[in-house]
Amino acid sequence: MSDESKNDDGFWRSTLTPEEYYVCREKGTERPFTGRYWDEKRPGLYHCKCCGEQLFDAATKFDAGCGWPSFYAPLVKGNIKEVMDSSHGMLRTEVTCRNCGCHLGHVFPDGPQPTGERYCINSASITHEKDGAKADARHSEGEE
């Protein structure tokens, strides 16, 4: 993905659905128990909805009871970026895709071992590889 595409609002608006745009580019949150992957149990990898970067392995997914897909570790720590978020009167750690800046969700220190972390991720920000994540990474076509 080119640096120009990463920051072009028109590009994102034309390639993402309104909900995906709200979550991925405006740092929104989908309602709990409504996203495509909150109760997903298939093995495989989860990729960034915007650029196709590999983010999470289903082997680290667990049911946190919160209504969003939850993982205890990213696939590769270097593929995500953690940023302090003080919006909405709370102090949280936002999780974004390091490659394209897509807002993924937040990480909390209340997950299971071995990490004790809970990556609470919006379904609108990710694609499961069995749903065509590589084909759905619309933004990286022809750039490999």
QUILINRA-V186908 format. One line per field, one symbol per residue. burial: # if it has 24 or more other ideal C-beta (glycine too) atoms within 12 Angstrom, else .. A space follows every 50 residues. Layout:
BEGIN
burial=???
END
This chain:
BEGIN
burial=#...##.....#..##...##.###.####....####.#...####### ########.###.#.#.########...####..........######## ########..#.....#############...#..#####....
END
